[in-house]
Amino acid sequence: MNWRLFYILFSIPVYALFGQVTESPISETKKKDSIAVVDVAYREDQFYASVTYNLLANKPDGVSQSGFSSGFHFGFIRDMPINKRRNVAIGLGLGLSANSYNQTLQISEVNGTFNYTVLDDDLSFSKNKFTTYLLEVPLEFRWRTSTAVDFDFWRIYTGLKLGYVFYNTSKYAGEPSDIKLTNIDELNVLQYGLTLSVGYSNINFHMYYALNPIFDDSAKLNSANDDITLSAVKIGLMFYIL
């Protein structure tokens, strides 16, 4: 009985000891595997793409828009959070933009001089538009309800966008003859305006309101020698990508 009692008393603590050694690595592995990795230094919305409908404000008498005027915009914004939660940030970026404006202001050229004429209603034409291509620098103040693990959230981004017109065209198709022009130097090379993007998840309303006119002071209407004060208002959808 004494040997049996000794064996029982000895085997119990040995089994308990080795049992803990063999179970511990497995349990630790499970614990590690169950922990989600959270990026505490996350950033949001660093790539953007937008489609807009382009309107013209401050139109001279007789000038109206005809057809659909579109804008396409895309680029990269560096998201720089400024609070601990990282839902408030400053965004600074670089992008490209192409904008067309269908309207009734005809642009022609005679001996190196550009002329601007309001098209008569009885004149037959199928196209009259000018298009600008810009290199843009957006600067935004950003507020959102995001977290490190939530990819669907509300956002309000507002700011300023500076654009450099590196190329422009004007096309007229109609009577008495077609007109095609490039690089009209009376367009303002620098264009800037206010921006606003509001939305939830992937669907965001976007607006751009120009603070300066499309043409500079040297562009005059032939009929009245008035300044051409056309400015851009762009309304559409903005899509942000991480």
C-alpha positions in Angstrom: 0.0 0.0 0.0 2.9 2.3 0.8 4.3 2.0 -2.8 1.0 2.5 -4.4 0.3 5.5 -2.2 3.8 6.9 -3.1 3.2 6.4 -6.8 -0.1 8.2 -6.7 1.2 11.1 -4.7 4.2 11.5 -7.1 2.4 11.1 -10.4 -0.3 13.8 -9.7 2.1 16.8 -9.5 4.2 15.5 -12.4 1.2 15.1 -14.6 -0.1 18.5 -13.6 3.3 20.1 -14.4 3.8 18.6 -17.8 0.1 19.1 -18.6 0.5 22.9 -18.1 3.7 23.0 -20.3 2.0 21.2 -23.2 -1.2 23.2 -23.1 0.3 26.7 -22.6 1.8 27.2 -26.1 -1.5 26.2 -27.8 -3.6 28.4 -25.6 -1.2 31.4 -26.2 -1.3 30.8 -30.0 -5.1 30.9 -29.9 -5.0 34.1 -27.9 -2.6 35.7 -30.4 -4.6 34.6 -33.4 -7.8 36.0 -32.0 -6.3 39.5 -31.5 -7.2 41.9 -34.4 -4.4 44.1 -35.7 -5.5 47.7 -35.5 -3.6 50.5 -37.3 -3.5 53.3 -34.7 -1.8 55.6 -37.3 -4.4 55.1 -40.1 -5.1 57.7 -42.8 -8.3 58.1 -44.9 -9.3 59.0 -48.4 -5.9 59.5 -50.1 -7.0 59.0 -53.7 -10.0 60.8 -55.2 -12.0 60.7 -58.5 -14.9 63.1 -59.3 -17.4 63.6 -62.1 -19.1 67.0 -62.3 -21.7 69.0 -64.2 -20.1 72.4 -65.1 -22.1 75.5 -64.9 -21.2 79.1 -65.9 -21.9 81.9 -63.5 -21.7 85.7 -64.2 -22.7 85.2 -67.8 -22.7 88.3 -70.1 -26.1 89.3 -71.6 -27.1 86.9 -74.4 -24.7 84.1 -73.3 -26.3 80.9 -72.3 -25.3 77.3 -71.9 -26.3 74.6 -74.4 -25.7 70.8 -74.2 -24.0 69.0 -71.3 -20.8 70.5 -69.8 -18.8 67.9 -67.9 -15.7 67.7 -65.7 -13.5 64.8 -64.8 -11.1 65.1 -61.8 -8.7 62.7 -60.1 -5.6 62.8 -58.0 -3.9 62.1 -54.7 -4.3 63.8 -51.3 -2.0 63.3 -48.4 -4.2 62.9 -45.3 -2.6 64.4 -42.2 -4.7 63.8 -39.0 -4.3 66.6 -36.4 -6.1 65.0 -33.4 -5.6 61.8 -31.3 -8.8 60.1 -32.7 -7.6 60.9 -36.2 -11.0 61.9 -37.4 -9.9 65.6 -38.0 -7.2 66.1 -40.6 -5.6 68.5 -43.1 -5.4 67.2 -46.7 -2.9 68.5 -49.3 -2.8 66.9 -52.7 -2.1 67.0 -56.5 -4.4 66.1 -59.3 -5.6 66.6 -62.9 -8.8 68.0 -64.2 -10.5 68.3 -67.6 -13.5 70.6 -68.0 -15.7 71.4 -71.0 -18.2 74.3 -71.3 -20.9 74.2 -74.0 -22.2 77.7 -74.5 -23.1 80.4 -77.0 -19.9 82.6 -76.7 -18.0 82.0 -80.0 -14.2 82.5 -79.9 -12.4 83.3 -83.2 -9.0 84.6 -84.2 -8.0 87.2 -86.8 -4.4 88.1 -87.2 -3.4 86.9 -83.8 -6.3 88.7 -82.0 -9.0 86.7 -80.3 -12.6 87.8 -80.8 -15.5 86.9 -78.6 -19.0 87.1 -80.1 -22.4 86.0 -78.8 -24.0 83.6 -81.3 -27.3 84.7 -82.9 -30.3 82.5 -82.3 -30.9 82.1 -86.0 -27.3 80.9 -86.7 -27.1 77.2 -87.3 -24.3 75.3 -85.3 -23.9 71.9 -83.8 -21.1 72.6 -81.4 -19.6 75.6 -79.5 -17.4 74.9 -76.5 -14.1 75.5 -74.8 -12.2 73.0 -72.7 -9.6 73.5 -70.0 -7.0 71.1 -68.7 -5.6 71.8 -65.3 -3.0 70.7 -62.8 -4.7 71.1 -59.4 -3.6 71.5 -55.8 -6.4 70.8 -53.3 -6.1 71.9 -49.7 -8.8 70.6 -47.4 -10.0 70.7 -43.8 -11.4 67.2 -43.1 -13.9 66.0 -40.5 -15.3 62.5 -40.4 -16.8 59.8 -38.1 -14.2 57.2 -39.0 -12.3 54.8 -36.8 -9.3 52.5 -37.4 -11.7 49.6 -38.3 -14.7 51.4 -39.8 -14.6 52.0 -43.5 -18.1 53.4 -43.8 -18.5 56.8 -42.2 -19.9 60.3 -42.6 -17.5 63.1 -43.9 -17.5 66.8 -44.4 -14.4 68.1 -46.3 -14.1 71.7 -47.2 -11.3 73.8 -48.5 -9.6 75.6 -51.4 -8.4 74.3 -54.8 -5.8 76.0 -56.9 -5.5 75.1 -60.6 -3.0 75.8 -63.3 -4.3 75.7 -66.9 -1.6 74.0 -68.9 -3.7 73.5 -72.1 -7.0 74.7 -73.5 -9.0 74.4 -76.7 -12.0 76.0 -78.4 -14.2 74.3 -81.0 -17.0 75.7 -83.1 -18.9 73.6 -85.7 -21.5 75.4 -87.8 -22.1 78.2 -90.2 -20.3 79.8 -92.0 -17.3 77.6 -91.1 -15.7 75.5 -88.4 -13.2 77.1 -86.0 -10.6 75.2 -83.9 -8.3 77.0 -81.5 -5.7 75.9 -79.0 -3.9 77.7 -76.1 -6.0 80.9 -75.9 -3.7 83.1 -73.9 -6.6 85.3 -72.6 -7.7 82.5 -70.3 -6.6 82.9 -66.7 -3.7 80.5 -66.2 -4.3 80.4 -62.5 -7.8 79.5 -61.4 -8.9 78.9 -57.8 -12.1 78.3 -55.8 -13.8 76.9 -52.8 -14.6 73.2 -52.5 -17.1 71.1 -50.4 -17.5 67.3 -50.2 -20.3 65.9 -48.0 -21.4 62.3 -47.9 -21.4 58.8 -46.4 -19.3 55.9 -47.5 -18.6 55.9 -51.2 -21.3 58.4 -52.2 -20.4 62.0 -51.7 -21.8 65.3 -53.0 -19.1 67.6 -54.4 -19.1 71.3 -55.3 -16.5 73.7 -56.6 -17.2 77.5 -56.6 -14.7 79.6 -58.5 -13.4 82.8 -56.9 -11.9 84.3 -60.1 -13.2 84.4 -63.7 -12.1 82.0 -66.4 -10.9 84.8 -68.8 -8.6 87.7 -67.8 -9.3 91.4 -68.3 -7.9 91.5 -71.8 -10.8 89.3 -73.1 -13.6 91.6 -74.3 -17.0 91.1 -76.0 -16.7 92.6 -79.5 -20.2 94.1 -79.5 -19.9 96.1 -76.2 -16.2 95.9 -75.2 -17.4 94.5 -71.9 -15.3 92.2 -69.7 -16.1 88.5 -69.9 -16.8 87.6 -66.3 -17.6 84.0 -66.8 -16.8 81.8 -63.8 -17.1 78.1 -63.1 -19.5 76.3 -60.7 -19.0 72.5 -60.6 -21.5 70.1 -59.0 -21.3 66.4 -59.0 -20.1 63.2 -57.2 -16.8 62.6 -55.4 -15.4 59.1 -54.8 -12.6 58.6 -52.2 -10.3 55.6 -52.1 -7.8 54.7 -49.3 
